[in-house]
Amino acid sequence: MKASLIISVYRNTKFLNIVLESLRYQTENDFEIIISEDGESDEMRDFVKSYNFIHPFRHLTQTDDGWRKNRALNRAIIAAKAEQLIFIDGDCVLHPRFIEAHTRDFNPDLINAGKRVMLNESMSQKLIANPKSVTSLQPAMWLALIRPNGMKRIEEGLYIPGLNRFRKLEYLTGCNMSFSRKAIMAINGFDEDYTKPAYGEDTDLVWRFKMAGFKFRSLRNAAVQYHLSHPLSWTDQSENMALGHEKAARREFVCVHGISDHL
């Protein structure tokens, strides 16, 4: 298969239901789904067991022992069957050409970087009430240019083929990125020294990939993604950033505690 789609989740099955609904409309369907749960909730287990998947899938769990998303992601990488790995979160709905954009012209030496539009509360609630309304998101984005109604980064929600060649991107958003198994193995995966969300999920990868010699390719306005509205689970990044700066100063782009801990 062309790709393994790794979806990071924690408890929220209502959001995951919408994300999975958006996978039914993908123009590229040669991929597997790996639901990477940073926990082992009964609700998530029952939801996955009852959901009518149309793609091959696996559900990976681990004990709920604080924020250990990077550990869950490393285990998902090991379990993945494809060479190309696409990462999203369980609160990010996908444009029908999302998988196509990530897999088109796949190059194992390039890191694909996309962004997301932040939906407002009313649009998010509409999707929860009717997951099939994912098909109406693109027209809503064009309308939001005139009436934002609390939506943010609307320009990132517009599907415009070819525009990514001009809208460059040299950093990563952890919920919209893809790379080869070769690339992530070269830096020993996600760094499990980070025990708080955000920085260690993506910003950390940027300098590590660059030190390892990998180049970035922008997928802005090609791999379009819609982020469902909810309160942030983090605010202060000072501890993560201090740790990252220490590691970067040592040029420690191959992390000590990563994929190798699980092989």
C-alpha positions as CSV (number, residue, x, y, z in Angstrom):
1,M,0.0,0.0,0.0
2,K,1.1,3.6,-0.6
3,A,0.9,4.9,3.0
4,S,0.1,4.3,6.6
5,L,-2.1,7.0,8.1
6,I,-1.4,7.3,11.8
7,I,-4.2,9.0,13.8
8,S,-3.3,10.1,17.3
9,V,-6.2,9.9,19.7
10,Y,-7.1,10.3,23.4
11,R,-10.7,9.4,24.4
12,N,-12.7,11.7,22.0
13,T,-14.7,9.3,19.9
14,K,-17.1,12.0,18.6
15,F,-14.3,13.8,16.9
16,L,-12.7,10.6,15.6
17,N,-16.0,9.6,14.1
18,I,-15.9,12.8,11.9
19,V,-12.3,12.2,11.0
20,L,-13.0,8.7,9.9
21,E,-16.0,9.9,7.9
22,S,-13.8,12.2,5.9
23,L,-11.7,9.2,5.0
24,R,-14.6,7.7,3.1
25,Y,-14.4,10.4,0.5
26,Q,-10.6,10.3,-0.3
27,T,-9.6,10.2,-3.9
28,E,-6.6,8.0,-3.0
29,N,-7.6,4.9,-1.0
30,D,-4.4,2.8,-1.1
31,F,-3.6,3.3,2.6
32,E,-4.0,1.7,6.0
33,I,-5.3,3.3,9.2
34,I,-3.4,3.0,12.5
35,I,-5.3,4.5,15.5
36,S,-2.6,5.4,18.0
37,E,-4.2,5.8,21.4
38,D,-2.2,7.4,24.2
39,G,-4.3,5.4,26.7
40,E,-6.7,2.4,26.7
41,S,-10.2,3.7,27.3
42,D,-13.2,1.4,27.1
43,E,-15.1,4.0,25.1
44,M,-12.4,4.2,22.4
45,R,-12.1,0.4,22.3
46,D,-15.9,-0.1,21.9
47,F,-16.1,2.7,19.3
48,V,-13.3,1.2,17.1
49,K,-14.7,-2.3,17.5
50,S,-18.2,-1.2,16.2
51,Y,-17.1,1.3,13.5
52,N,-17.5,0.1,9.9
53,F,-14.0,0.7,8.5
54,I,-13.5,0.7,4.7
55,H,-9.7,0.6,4.9
56,P,-7.4,-1.9,6.7
57,F,-6.9,-0.7,10.3
58,R,-5.2,-1.4,13.6
59,H,-5.9,0.1,17.0
60,L,-2.9,0.4,19.3
61,T,-3.2,1.2,23.0
62,Q,-0.9,1.7,26.0
63,T,-1.5,2.3,29.6
64,D,-2.8,5.8,30.4
65,D,0.2,7.1,32.4
66,G,0.4,10.8,31.6
67,W,1.2,12.4,28.3
68,R,3.1,9.7,26.3
69,K,2.0,10.5,22.8
70,N,5.5,10.3,21.4
71,R,5.9,6.7,22.8
72,A,2.5,5.8,21.1
73,L,3.7,7.3,17.8
74,N,6.9,5.3,17.9
75,R,5.0,2.1,18.5
76,A,2.7,3.0,15.6
77,I,5.7,3.5,13.3
78,I,6.9,0.1,14.1
79,A,3.5,-1.4,13.4
80,A,3.0,0.5,10.1
81,K,3.3,-1.6,6.9
82,A,3.9,1.2,4.4
83,E,7.1,3.1,3.7
84,Q,5.3,6.5,3.7
85,L,3.9,7.6,7.1
86,I,1.2,10.2,7.3
87,F,0.4,11.8,10.7
88,I,-2.8,13.4,11.8
89,D,-4.7,14.0,15.0
90,G,-8.1,12.7,16.0
91,D,-9.5,16.2,15.8
92,C,-8.5,17.0,12.2
93,V,-11.0,16.4,9.4
94,L,-9.5,15.8,5.9
95,H,-10.2,17.3,2.5
96,P,-11.0,14.5,-0.1
97,R,-7.6,15.0,-1.7
98,F,-5.6,15.0,1.5
99,I,-4.1,11.5,1.1
100,E,-3.6,12.1,-2.6
101,A,-1.6,15.3,-1.9
102,H,0.6,13.5,0.6
103,T,1.3,10.4,-1.6
104,R,1.6,12.2,-4.9
105,D,5.3,12.2,-6.1
106,F,6.4,10.6,-2.8
107,N,10.1,11.1,-2.2
108,P,11.7,9.3,0.8
109,D,14.2,12.2,1.2
110,L,11.6,14.9,1.5
111,I,9.5,15.8,4.6
112,N,6.0,16.8,3.6
113,A,4.6,19.8,5.6
114,G,1.0,20.9,5.7
115,K,-1.1,23.2,7.8
116,R,-4.7,23.5,9.0
117,V,-7.7,25.8,9.3
118,M,-9.2,26.3,12.7
119,L,-13.0,25.8,12.6
120,N,-15.3,27.7,14.8
121,E,-17.6,26.1,17.5
122,S,-20.7,26.2,15.4
123,M,-19.1,24.4,12.4
124,S,-17.6,21.8,14.7
125,Q,-21.0,21.1,16.3
126,K,-22.6,20.9,12.9
127,L,-20.1,18.2,12.0
128,I,-20.7,16.3,15.2
129,A,-24.4,16.3,14.6
130,N,-24.0,15.2,11.0
131,P,-20.6,13.8,10.1
132,K,-21.6,13.4,6.5
133,S,-21.5,17.2,6.2
134,V,-17.7,17.0,5.8
135,T,-18.5,17.2,2.1
136,S,-19.7,20.8,2.5
137,L,-16.5,22.1,4.2
138,Q,-14.8,23.5,1.1
139,P,-17.6,25.8,0.1
140,A,-17.8,26.9,3.7
141,M,-14.2,28.0,3.6
142,W,-14.7,30.3,0.6
143,L,-17.7,31.8,2.4
144,A,-15.6,32.2,5.5
145,L,-13.2,34.5,3.6
146,I,-16.1,37.0,3.7
147,R,-17.6,36.1,7.0
148,P,-14.9,34.4,9.2
149,N,-17.3,34.0,12.2
150,G,-14.4,33.1,14.5
151,M,-12.6,30.8,12.1
152,K,-8.8,31.2,12.0
153,R,-6.2,30.7,9.3
154,I,-8.9,30.4,6.7
155,E,-6.4,30.8,3.8
156,E,-5.0,27.4,4.8
157,G,-8.4,25.8,4.4
158,L,-8.7,26.5,0.7
159,Y,-7.9,23.7,-1.8
160,I,-5.9,25.4,-4.6
161,P,-3.9,22.9,-6.7
162,G,-0.3,24.1,-7.4
163,L,-0.3,26.9,-4.9
164,N,2.0,24.9,-2.6
165,R,4.8,25.5,-5.0
166,F,4.7,29.2,-4.1
167,R,3.6,29.0,-0.4
168,K,6.7,27.5,1.1
169,L,6.8,25.9,4.5
170,E,10.0,25.1,6.5
171,Y,8.4,23.8,9.7
172,L,6.0,21.1,10.8
173,T,2.5,20.9,12.2
174,G,2.3,17.5,13.9
175,C,-1.3,16.9,12.7
176,N,-0.5,17.4,9.0
177,M,2.9,15.9,8.0
178,S,4.3,12.9,6.3
179,F,7.7,11.3,5.7
180,S,9.4,8.0,4.9
181,R,10.2,5.3,7.4
182,K,13.8,5.9,6.2
183,A,13.7,9.5,7.4
184,I,12.2,8.9,10.8
185,M,14.5,6.0,11.5
186,A,17.5,8.2,10.7
187,I,16.6,10.3,13.8
188,N,15.4,7.4,15.9
189,G,11.7,8.5,15.8
190,F,9.9,10.8,18.2
191,D,11.9,11.8,21.3
192,E,10.2,10.3,24.3
193,D,12.1,12.6,26.7
194,Y,9.3,15.1,26.1
195,T,6.5,14.4,28.6
196,K,4.3,17.4,27.7
197,P,2.4,18.1,24.5
198,A,3.2,20.3,21.5
199,Y,7.0,21.1,21.0
200,G,8.2,17.5,21.0
201,E,5.5,16.4,18.5
202,D,6.7,18.6,15.6
203,T,9.0,21.6,16.3
204,D,11.6,19.1,17.7
205,L,11.4,17.1,14.5
206,V,12.2,20.2,12.3
207,W,15.7,20.8,13.5
208,R,16.4,17.1,13.8
209,F,15.4,16.4,10.3
210,K,17.4,19.3,9.0
211,M,20.5,18.3,10.9
212,A,20.1,14.8,9.4
213,G,20.1,16.4,5.9
214,F,16.4,16.1,4.9
215,K,14.6,18.8,2.9
216,F,11.1,20.1,3.3
217,R,8.2,20.2,0.8
218,S,5.2,22.4,1.3
219,L,1.7,21.0,0.9
220,R,-0.1,24.2,1.8
221,N,-3.5,24.4,0.0
222,A,-3.0,20.9,-1.3
223,A,-3.2,18.7,1.8
224,V,-6.1,20.7,3.3
225,Q,-7.1,19.9,6.9
226,Y,-9.9,21.3,9.1
227,H,-9.3,21.4,12.9
228,L,-12.3,20.9,15.1
229,S,-12.8,23.5,17.8
230,H,-11.9,22.6,21.4
231,P,-9.9,24.1,24.3
232,L,-6.1,23.8,24.1
233,S,-4.6,21.0,26.3
234,W,-1.4,23.0,26.8
235,T,-0.2,26.6,27.2
236,D,3.3,26.9,28.7
237,Q,6.0,25.6,26.4
238,S,9.0,26.8,28.3
239,E,10.0,23.4,29.7
240,N,9.8,21.7,26.3
241,M,11.7,24.6,24.6
242,A,14.5,24.6,27.1
243,L,14.9,20.8,26.6
244,G,14.9,21.2,22.9
245,H,17.4,24.0,22.9
246,E,19.8,21.9,25.0
247,K,19.5,19.0,22.6
248,A,20.0,21.2,19.6
249,A,23.1,22.8,21.1
250,R,24.5,19.3,21.5
251,R,23.4,18.4,17.9
252,E,21.5,15.5,19.3
253,F,19.3,15.0,16.3
254,V,19.3,11.2,16.8
255,C,17.3,11.0,20.1
256,V,18.4,8.7,22.8
257,H,15.0,7.5,23.8
258,G,13.0,6.7,20.6
259,I,12.0,3.9,18.3
260,S,15.1,1.9,19.3
261,D,13.6,1.5,22.8
262,H,10.8,-0.7,21.3
263,L,12.7,-2.9,18.9
